Amino acid sequence: MTFKQHIKATGILSIPIIISQVGHIVTSMADNIFLGFIGIEEQAAGILSGNVFTLLLVFSIGMSQGLTPLIANAHVNHHLHQKASLLKNSLVLNVVISIVLFVLTGLFAANLNLLNQPPDVAILTRPFIEVISFSLVPVTVFFTLKQYAEGLTNTRASMYISVIGNILNIILNYGLIYGKFGLPCMGYMGTAWATFWARVFMAIAFALYIFYNKKLQEIVKPFLQERVTLPQLKKLFNIGIGPALQFVFEVAAFALAGIMAGWLGKITLDAHSIALSIAAFTYMFTSGISGAASIRVANYKGLNDWKNIKIAGRAGFVLAACIMIVFAFVFLLFYETLPTFFNKHQEVIKVSSGLLLVAAVFQLFDGIQVTGLGILRGLSDVKIPTVIALTAYWVIALPLAYFFGFIEKLNIYGIWYGLTAGLIFSAITLYARFSYLTKKQV
């Protein structure tokens, strides 16, 4: 295939993944918007809860993403029972991990005072975290089934279910916050319960989709026959722990940046989170490209076709960079308008508008680095990228964020400058890693 054909193939495969990924960030954005119209304290509580919950959630998601290249490899070689064994063992492993994370969330909620956040925000945050932590198990089931289907290059299933789940979340938000449609009036806590029930729906819907879909239901019988084995669990854990830690290192860095923003006050915390939510929306486009590139690279790896691996990988990088450049212009043109959809407080809008100008730069490198992680995951290369992620966020980004933000007194802008430096390092080194691996083989 030519480079142009690879660009087209990756783009087409990524569209349903992008819609699905955007759907998940839309859930968070919708929650943020509803909470913003209730009050600054309620929105800050939801944001803080989201920062903490997302840290645990992405670990579980990362573990499930280790399944995709294994399924892709088994699929191109027509190993049905191997696919069934991988899916069953992955579900068991990921559900057990999600239960452990649920317990950790409860322990964390009981010790929120350690974060030194505004007291009124901390009081509202604890019950919010306790509710949304219930959704860890169903969302883990959803993502495991999603990674299985995407390993078969079926990217549409998660798209349809995510879209419906997000519509349900918005309806439930409105109904549970204000007591509409015969639902109880729960105020800001209605957002937490809306998220929980939407995720339960998504997990059940995906399971039913696989059971009744003619192309996917072939897995049902061998799935019931296969056993959960320690070697298979160990194999899945070893390949999943890399992506899981990569996500944790990045999300934890951004979560800690959010905590730093909280040290600067509620207005700064809200502004930081609004700008980050908008940037996360565009990030999901390249996250979708990352997923598509990972699938295509894994398929070629299963065929030991390094020539197409090299071209497919580069196509993924170019596609991600082009999309992020387009969004950079959008941020530069509408940086004052976009925050107004989330909050009407003028000071919050002013600060978040300024942060979007920084985001116009850092999102380019964020898009490249997440695509690099996906491509290398398709090659089952997880150890070096994990070290790169650790270095980028915990050796470079966070120390610089603290230095610029509090030593140089650049406040929230300094925190974002530090994060940008880490993303630049990650993007450059991950691309260099891919070039090194493919140069050895081609």
PyMOL commands that set and color helices and strands:
alter all, ss='L'
color gray80, all
select helices_A, chain A and resi 3-36+40-65+67-76+80-109+112-115+119-151+156-178+189-212+217-225+230-263+266-302+306-334+338-341+346-378+383-407+411-441
alter helices_A, ss='H'
color red, helices_A
deselect
rebuild
show_as cartoon
